[in-house]
Amino acid sequence: MPIDVDVALSAELDPIEFSWSSSDIQLYHLGLGAGSDPMDPRELRYLVDDTPQVLPTFGNVAASFHMTKPPTVQFPGIDIELSRVLHASERIEVPGPLPPSGSAKAVTRFTDIWDKGKAAVIWSETTASAPDGTVLWTQRRSIFARGEGGFGGERGPSSSDAAPDRAPDLEVDVPILPQQALLYRLCGDRNPLHSDPEFAAAAGFPRPILHGLCTYGMTCKAITDALLDGDAGAVAAYSARFAGVAYPGETLKVGIWKDNGRFLASVVAPARENAVVLSGVELLPA
């Protein structure tokens, strides 16, 4: 079914109410590789009982954390096969540290839909608020829908993810566990692309790939650990574009630049000729 831009942009989606516990936070952080050194107090801050610190990227997955079925892309004016959808970008902004447990209501709206010819890019914005109305975080997301373009809409702006024209100020190696996708899928993303070898092969991959939001969260943690002394509460905003895929069992390299009070980064897979995995990474300290 072709995208109906007017219907999608004017749609009032039902709010989603959800809650989370400190155990959910611990599982999320384990899914990102936290605790690799169980003797490191900085690692244990992500995993202590009852009061773990919370990476802001938990907000990107919190509303769907307890889902046990693959996601769908069916909304007013939008009905797309999951196999046609690629995650394009993600951003999270937090006014303060996230609580290790709580409840919230998420309200989502579609903000832009761009016609790229053979594909469409769909932007959404979600605001999560505590029961007293306090905004906990704001999330921006874009997806790339193959075969859904050509509906006569505007092409939209082009973005540049060019890294600074100099060597990174710091490089961090981030190993991916062989079973990491199987662990991270317990954080609410049961897409078989990340767990079923036959499904991955049908999609054109030699084996299941790591969730993009896992790489995204791992990179936020790597920058936080390297440059913010592992203080998750010191992150005000974080964003990245998904430029390629990562595979369980490989090691990624995060190149980080200090740039006028913010940190810019790119993520590559050295074993695959430095194939780019994330681009346009930006972390704004609080």
N, C-alpha and C positions, 0 to 999 in steps of 0.2 A: 504494500500500500504506500503510495507517495506521501511524503511528509506534507502536512498541512500547516504551513508556518503560522498563519493567523490564529488557528485553533491552538497550536502549541504555545505560542507566546502569550496568549490571553488566558490560558488554562489556570484554574485555581486548584492546585493539587492538594489532596487531603494531607493534613499534618500527620507526622509519625511520632508517636510517643514511645520512648524506650528508656531503659535503665542499664546501668553497668555496676559491677562490683570490683573490688580490688583484685579478685582472682581473674577477672577478664583482663585487667591491665597487665597482670603478670603474664598471662598467656600471650597477649599481644606482644609484649616485649620479648618473650622467649621466641616468638615467631620471627622477630627481627634479629635474633642471634644474641640477645642479651644474656649475660651469665657465662660467656665463653671462658672467662677466668673467674671461677667461683670464689677465689680468695681476694678479689679486687673490690674494695668497698664501694668504688664508683659504679661497678657493675651491679652490685647488690642493691643499690638505691632504686634500681628499676624493678626489683623483684621481692622486696621485703613484704611481709604480710601486713595487711590492713592499710598501710600508708605508703605505698610505692610512689615515687615521683612519676609523672605522666608526660610522655612525649606528646607534643601538640598534634602529631600526625594520627593519634588515636581518634581524634575528631573526624578524620576522613573516613573512618570505618565504623564508628560507634553505632550509628542508627541501624546498620545491617549486621552487626557483630554476631547476633544469635541466629542468623538465617542458616538453614540446613539444606536449602535447595538452590540450584543455579539461578542467578539473577535473570530477570527479563527486561526487555527494553520496550515496554508497552505503556504509553501515556496518551492523553488526548492529543490527537494530531500526529502521533509518532508510534509506529509499530514496526520494529526492526528485528530481524533474526539475530540472535546473539553472536553467531559465527561471523557476521558482517561487521561487528563493532570492535574497534580498537580504542583503548584508552589513550587520549592525546595529552592531557595536562591536568594538573591538580594544584590547588593552593589552599592553605589554611591560615587563618588569622585568629589570634587569641588575645583578648584584653588582659588576661592574667593566667597564672598556672591553672591547669585543669584539675578538678578534684579526683581522687582515686576511686570514688564511688559516687553515684548520684543518679538523677533522672533528668530527662529533658524532652522538649518537643522540637522537632525539626520541621521547618517550613521551606519547601523548595519551589523555585520558579525557573522557567526557561528564560534566559535573557537574550540570547542571540542564536540564530541558525543561519549558517553561511553555505552557499552553494558553490562547491569547488569543482563542479563539472561532473566527474565520475563519482564523487563522494560528497557527503555533507558533514559539516562540523557543527555540533550542537553544544551550546554552553548552558550551564545551569548554575544557580547559586542557592546555597542552603544556609539558613541561619538556625542555630540550635540555642534554645533558651531554657534556663532553669525554671522550675515551677513558679518562682516569684517574678519571672519576667526578665531576669538578668541574662544578657547575651553571653554565652559561654564560648562560642566560636562561630566564624563565618567561613564557609567552604565554597570554593569555585572549582568547577570541573568542566572539562570539554572531552567529548568523544568524537571519533572519526568513524563515520558510517559508510562503509564501502558500498558502491552501487546505489546510493540514495541521493545523489546529486541530480542536476539537470532539471530542477523544478522551477527554474526561472528566477531564483532569488539572487540577492547580492552576494558577491564573492567574499566580501569581508577583508579585513586587513591581513597583511602578512607580518609575521613576527620574526625577529632576529634573535638567535640564541648564541651569537658569537661570544666566545670567552675572551678575556683580555689578551692582547697581543704580547704576551710575555710568559715566561715559565711560571707554573703555579708556585705560590708561596709555601704550599705544603701538599704532600701526597700521602694518602692513607690507603692501605690494602684492606679490603673487606671480603673475607672468605664467605662463601655460601655453603651451608651444609648440604650433603647429598639429599637429605630428607626434608629440607627446609620448606619446600612447596607443600609437602604433605602435612607439615605442622602448621604453616601459615593458613592453609585452607580452613582450619578450625576457627579462624577469626572472621568467618562470615562470607567467604568467597569460595563457593563450591564449583566454580566453573571447571568442567572436566579437562579443559586445556592445560591445567596445571597438575593433573593427577593421572589422566588416562592416556597411555602411550598411543593407543589406536586413534583416539580423538585428536591428539596432537599431530599425528602423522597425516590425518585427513585434512588438517588445517595447514599443512606444509612445513611442519617442524620435525626435526629428527627425534625429539623426545619432549616430554612436557616442559614447559617454560615456567620460570618463577613469576609470581604475581607482580605486576608493575608497582602496585602499592606496597609490596614488601620491599622491593628495591628502593622505592621512595622513602619509606620509613627507615630502612637501614642507613641510607645516606644522611638523613636528618640526624640520626643517632651518631654517625661517624663524625659529622661536623661539630655537633654538640660536645661530644667527648673530647675532640681534638682542640677546640678553640673556646669552648665555654665551660671548661672544667667539669664536663659531664652534668651540668645543671639544666635539666629540661625546662625549668621554669624561666630560664633566661631567653627563651625563644619567643619572639612576638609574631613572626610570620615566616612561612616557608612555602616554596613552590618549586615545581619542576615540570619539564616536558618529557614525555616518554618517546625516546628516539629509536629505541631498539629493544631487544629482549636479552634477558639474562637466564642462564641455565643453572639449576642446582649442581653443586660440586665444583663450580669454577670460582675464581677469585677476581673480584672487581677492584679497579683502582679509581679512587676519588681524588681528583685534582682540585685544590681549593685556592681561591684568590681572595685576599683582603682588599676591599674596595669601598673607600669612603664610609666606613662604619657598618658595612654589610659584608657578607661572605657569598661569593659566587663559586660555583663548582660545576664540574662535568664528571661523568662516570663512564668508564670504558672497560672493556673486557680484554686484557692484554693477550690472553691465549688465543683470541680470535682477531689478531691483527688490530688491536685497539678499537674494535667495533664499539660505536657509541651506544650506550644504554640509556642514560639520562642526559639531557642538555638543558641549558637555561636554568640551572639550579640556583636559587637565591634564598638565603636565610637572613632575616633581619633580627638582630638581638633586641631584647626588651630595653 
